[in-house]
Amino acid sequence: MQCSYSDAGACRSCTLMGTPYPRQVEAKEQRCRELLGEQPMLQWLPAVRSAESGYRNKAKMVVGGTVRRPTLGILDAGGRGVDLRRCGVCTPGIRAALPVIARSITRAGLEPYDVPTRRGELKNVLVTESPTGELMVRFVLRSRQRVGALRRELPNLQRELPQAVVVTANLLPEHRAVVEGEEEVPLTERTTLPMPMGAVDLDLRPQSFFQTNSPVARALYAQVAEWVDEAAPADVWDLYCGVGGFALHCAAPGRRVTGVEVSAEAVESARSAARAAGLRDVGFLAGDATRFALDAAEAPDLVVVNPPRRGIGAELRGWLERSGVRHVVYSSCNPVTLAADLAAMPSLRPVHARVLDMFPQTEHVEVVTLLERSG
């Protein structure tokens, strides 16, 4: 993949840009194998590769520049906007939407937030594309002051961009290095974006996490579902379940599945998808995954964990080690913390592992492992 922004030194986010893609995947596989070490029972399956470009289904664009000429991209070292609206790792649908969104910013009179002076109103624009081609567009504002102007601009935006079926204003009043705030103001009647994932249609709400590479996410869910079916558990927990991707794919007649996620928005999305699919034995709880496990009266047959980059932590891995759970499926976006967590659970041996290249052109990688209790 060739990138004019990288060539010009305007953006260095894709640290592997210019490295041939097969070499990128081979290096990621080798690193994961080295981190997990020699495991006599471990079988590595072929890596799941991605398209080299146009794979990213979510764009987190910092807004800079002026009302008349907004930039959508990142900020340079001086806090000035660098426009990246033609970023090649974003899906074609997102790239086509960004110039339309920029025109809406101008028409609505949304002054970009200036970080050095802490003045202005519009901080970020977050755009997510569903495999259906529909879009969720979120404007991150400093206050409610310009929500009315954004609401008045909505018909123009949707006329030029009919794919924008979910549009919101997110409020982030604090001067903080975060992407979004806690309060969401819906501007459209629809508030969820459907995300078809092969066997299951997931629902995505504005503040819910979702994998950024839809085709590779489908492969990940399918792989985990295959391992779970082979293990044939009667009772499954999906910890850090997000919008329920693993839990819903693991559902089967006679199998109880419970998903636990700290985000209430994500839990509502998961429940909605379960109802739409008619899955009666799949339930979701909003809460801390570790506390749920520690407080449970009984352990399930199988646990799926998909933690953030920091891993599952000492308490949860300690509980898993002594719990008697027969199988664990661990999906990780950080093989370093995955290796540390596995080393602390010697009774759970890795028997299958697979690298999924969720993030081409970067050093990030997803790796999923099936663990089986020894003895």
Solvent accessible surface area in square Angstrom, and as a share of the most:
residue,aa,sasa,rsa
1,M,63,0.28
2,Q,147,0.65
3,C,17,0.10
4,S,73,0.47
5,Y,26,0.10
6,S,15,0.09
7,D,93,0.48
8,A,85,0.66
9,G,39,0.37
10,A,40,0.31
11,C,20,0.12
12,R,159,0.58
13,S,73,0.47
14,C,26,0.15
15,T,89,0.52
16,L,35,0.17
17,M,35,0.16
18,G,66,0.63
19,T,42,0.24
20,P,68,0.43
21,Y,15,0.06
22,P,63,0.39
23,R,149,0.54
24,Q,3,0.01
25,V,1,0.00
26,E,96,0.43
27,A,61,0.48
28,K,10,0.04
29,E,36,0.16
30,Q,96,0.42
31,R,105,0.38
32,C,0,0.00
33,R,102,0.37
34,E,114,0.51
35,L,63,0.31
36,L,12,0.06
37,G,34,0.33
38,E,172,0.77
39,Q,59,0.26
40,P,133,0.83
41,M,102,0.46
42,L,25,0.13
43,Q,95,0.42
44,W,42,0.15
45,L,36,0.18
46,P,99,0.62
47,A,21,0.17
48,V,23,0.13
49,R,119,0.43
50,S,18,0.12
51,A,67,0.52
52,E,65,0.29
53,S,51,0.33
54,G,21,0.20
55,Y,13,0.05
56,R,62,0.22
57,N,6,0.03
58,K,37,0.16
59,A,3,0.02
60,K,98,0.41
61,M,10,0.05
62,V,46,0.26
63,V,1,0.01
64,G,5,0.05
65,G,44,0.42
66,T,80,0.46
67,V,43,0.25
68,R,201,0.74
69,R,196,0.71
70,P,9,0.06
71,T,26,0.15
72,L,0,0.00
73,G,1,0.01
74,I,55,0.28
75,L,53,0.26
76,D,50,0.26
77,A,119,0.93
78,G,38,0.37
79,G,14,0.13
80,R,161,0.59
81,G,24,0.23
82,V,31,0.18
83,D,41,0.21
84,L,10,0.05
85,R,52,0.19
86,R,167,0.61
87,C,28,0.17
88,G,19,0.18
89,V,10,0.06
90,C,4,0.02
91,T,18,0.11
92,P,86,0.54
93,G,24,0.23
94,I,0,0.00
95,R,72,0.26
96,A,66,0.51
97,A,0,0.00
98,L,1,0.00
99,P,43,0.27
100,V,14,0.08
101,I,0,0.00
102,A,6,0.04
103,R,113,0.41
104,S,0,0.00
105,I,0,0.00
106,T,49,0.29
107,R,105,0.38
108,A,8,0.06
109,G,29,0.28
110,L,0,0.00
111,E,89,0.40
112,P,6,0.04
113,Y,18,0.07
114,D,58,0.30
115,V,56,0.32
116,P,84,0.53
117,T,83,0.48
118,R,133,0.49
119,R,170,0.62
120,G,13,0.12
121,E,15,0.07
122,L,0,0.00
123,K,17,0.07
124,N,14,0.07
125,V,0,0.00
126,L,2,0.01
127,V,0,0.00
128,T,7,0.04
129,E,26,0.12
130,S,4,0.03
131,P,60,0.37
132,T,73,0.43
133,G,27,0.25
134,E,41,0.19
135,L,2,0.01
136,M,4,0.02
137,V,0,0.00
138,R,4,0.01
139,F,0,0.00
140,V,0,0.00
141,L,0,0.00
142,R,82,0.30
143,S,40,0.26
144,R,137,0.50
145,Q,144,0.64
146,R,71,0.26
147,V,10,0.06
148,G,30,0.29
149,A,9,0.07
150,L,3,0.02
151,R,114,0.42
152,R,173,0.63
153,E,8,0.04
154,L,19,0.10
155,P,78,0.49
156,N,43,0.22
157,L,2,0.01
158,Q,59,0.26
159,R,169,0.62
160,E,71,0.32
161,L,7,0.03
162,P,92,0.58
163,Q,79,0.35
164,A,0,0.00
165,V,26,0.15
166,V,0,0.00
167,V,1,0.00
168,T,1,0.01
169,A,0,0.00
170,N,0,0.00
171,L,12,0.06
172,L,1,0.01
173,P,83,0.52
174,E,81,0.36
175,H,71,0.32
176,R,130,0.47
177,A,115,0.89
178,V,61,0.35
179,V,56,0.32
180,E,49,0.22
181,G,7,0.07
182,E,161,0.72
183,E,78,0.35
184,E,39,0.17
185,V,15,0.09
186,P,67,0.42
187,L,15,0.07
188,T,19,0.11
189,E,175,0.78
190,R,99,0.36
191,T,50,0.29
192,T,35,0.20
193,L,0,0.00
194,P,39,0.24
195,M,0,0.00
196,P,38,0.24
197,M,2,0.01
198,G,65,0.62
199,A,98,0.76
200,V,16,0.09
201,D,89,0.46
202,L,0,0.00
203,D,26,0.13
204,L,7,0.03
205,R,55,0.20
206,P,14,0.09
207,Q,53,0.23
208,S,10,0.06
209,F,129,0.54
210,F,16,0.07
211,Q,9,0.04
212,T,16,0.09
213,N,1,0.00
214,S,9,0.06
215,P,77,0.48
216,V,3,0.02
217,A,0,0.00
218,R,82,0.30
219,A,33,0.25
220,L,0,0.00
221,Y,12,0.04
222,A,59,0.46
223,Q,10,0.05
224,V,1,0.00
225,A,16,0.12
226,E,93,0.42
227,W,6,0.02
228,V,0,0.00
229,D,80,0.42
230,E,116,0.52
231,A,31,0.24
232,A,73,0.56
233,P,11,0.07
234,A,53,0.41
235,D,28,0.15
236,V,1,0.00
237,W,15,0.05
238,D,0,0.00
239,L,0,0.00
240,Y,41,0.16
241,C,8,0.05
242,G,10,0.10
243,V,5,0.03
244,G,0,0.00
245,G,3,0.03
246,F,6,0.02
247,A,0,0.00
248,L,5,0.02
249,H,26,0.11
250,C,1,0.01
251,A,26,0.20
252,A,32,0.25
253,P,141,0.89
254,G,69,0.66
255,R,19,0.07
256,R,140,0.51
257,V,2,0.01
258,T,32,0.19
259,G,0,0.00
260,V,2,0.01
261,E,24,0.11
262,V,116,0.67
263,S,32,0.21
264,A,65,0.50
265,E,66,0.30
266,A,1,0.01
267,V,1,0.01
268,E,63,0.28
269,S,0,0.00
270,A,0,0.00
271,R,83,0.30
272,S,26,0.17
273,A,2,0.01
274,A,5,0.04
275,R,162,0.59
276,A,92,0.72
277,A,57,0.44
278,G,54,0.52
279,L,52,0.26
280,R,228,0.83
281,D,77,0.40
282,V,14,0.08
283,G,33,0.32
284,F,7,0.03
285,L,84,0.42
286,A,59,0.45
287,G,28,0.27
288,D,80,0.41
289,A,7,0.05
290,T,21,0.12
291,R,125,0.46
292,F,50,0.21
293,A,0,0.00
294,L,50,0.25
295,D,98,0.51
296,A,35,0.27
297,A,110,0.85
298,E,143,0.64
299,A,42,0.32
300,P,7,0.05
301,D,57,0.29
302,L,0,0.00
303,V,0,0.00
304,V,0,0.00
305,V,0,0.00
306,N,27,0.14
307,P,7,0.05
308,P,55,0.35
309,R,113,0.41
310,R,184,0.67
311,G,3,0.03
312,I,7,0.04
313,G,31,0.30
314,A,69,0.54
315,E,106,0.48
316,L,0,0.00
317,R,63,0.23
318,G,24,0.23
319,W,27,0.09
320,L,0,0.00
321,E,41,0.19
322,R,167,0.61
323,S,29,0.18
324,G,45,0.43
325,V,1,0.00
326,R,111,0.41
327,H,34,0.15
328,V,0,0.00
329,V,0,0.00
330,Y,0,0.00
331,S,0,0.00
332,S,3,0.02
333,C,31,0.18
334,N,20,0.10
335,P,4,0.03
336,V,72,0.42
337,T,30,0.18
338,L,0,0.00
339,A,18,0.14
340,A,53,0.41
341,D,3,0.01
342,L,15,0.08
343,A,82,0.63
344,A,40,0.31
345,M,0,0.00
346,P,97,0.61
347,S,33,0.21
348,L,4,0.02
349,R,84,0.31
350,P,6,0.04
351,V,16,0.09
352,H,45,0.20
353,A,0,0.00
354,R,55,0.20
355,V,1,0.01
356,L,1,0.00
357,D,0,0.00
358,M,0,0.00
359,F,34,0.14
360,P,0,0.00
361,Q,2,0.01
362,T,20,0.12
363,E,111,0.50
364,H,87,0.39
365,V,2,0.01
366,E,3,0.01
367,V,0,0.00
368,V,0,0.00
369,T,0,0.00
370,L,13,0.06
371,L,0,0.00
372,E,54,0.24
373,R,30,0.11
374,S,42,0.27
375,G,113,1.09
